[in-house]
């Protein structure tokens, strides 16, 4: 997969984000913008990153009635983002409306469904009324996403082997919670290393603090890419 590392640009300020971005090569990675930075800086931040040559994953996890989500996905597609996501638990009608909206532009973004957040454990799911293990729920929602025409799902690398048994390589698996052995796990509960994740079937690896909080983000990115290259 071309440029499998997606750097999560989760910063409290635009200045810190820009300082990190200036060290990164858009030919070596893609980038992700989440709720905090998008809420603070808005669409112009996304446009600026695209102008700098980066493929942008807009990680806003839309989840609302079908018409509202369709409008949001259309707005993201109009920005020219590479990938956008919605919550798979929003249901079939919402997912199909999002697909139709994404396809309404000349170059549609990849549309990805969020299955089970990597911060959630089985106990957390139980508390929300989902009486199954995370992997079972991930598989159920992934099937719904595929049936609804989505390009793939966000999932933990712990679930990728089971997903790959059911889905071909063209169904994308976007994996957060990627850490090397020396990296702190932070608030992620289900984490896996980069080479292991790709071997298990991940298509793209979302990496945040191990790169963005490194003394040299460019060097850390190079280490991740090197680890993947040496494992091929």
SULTA-V702982 format. One record per backbone hydrogen bond with DSSP energy under -1.0 kcal/mol. NH is the residue of the N-H (numbers start at 1). CO is the residue of the C=O. Records with the same first field share a line. If there is no record, write none. Layout:
NH->CO  CO
This chain:
6->205
7->30
8->207
9->32
10->8
17->13
18->14
19->15
20->16
21->17
22->18
23->20
24->21
28->25
30->5
31->55
32->7
33->57
38->34
39->35
40->36
41->37
42->38
45->42
47->43
48->44
49->45
50->46
51->47
52->48
53->50
54->49
57->31
58->83
59->33
60->58
62->85
69->65
70->66
71->67
72->68
73->69
74->70
75->71
76->72
77->73
78->74
79->75
80->77
81->76
82->56
83->56
84->110
85->58
86->112
87->62
88->114
90->87
91->88
95->91
96->92
97->93
98->94
99->95
100->96
101->97
102->98
103->99
104->101
105->102
110->82
112->84
113->152
114->86
115->154
120->117
125->121
126->122
127->123
129->126
130->125
137->133
138->134
139->135
140->136
141->137
142->138
143->139
144->140
145->141
146->142
147->143
148->144
149->146
150->145
151->111
153->172
154->113
155->174
159->156
163->159
164->160
165->161
166->163
167->163
171->168
172->151
174->153
175->204
178->206
179->192
183->180
188->185
189->118
192->177
197->193
198->194
199->195
200->196
201->198
202->197
203->173
204->173
205->4
206->175
207->6
211->208
212->208
213->209
214->211
220->216
221->217
222->218
223->219
224->220
225->221
226->222
227->223
228->224
229->225
230->226
232->229
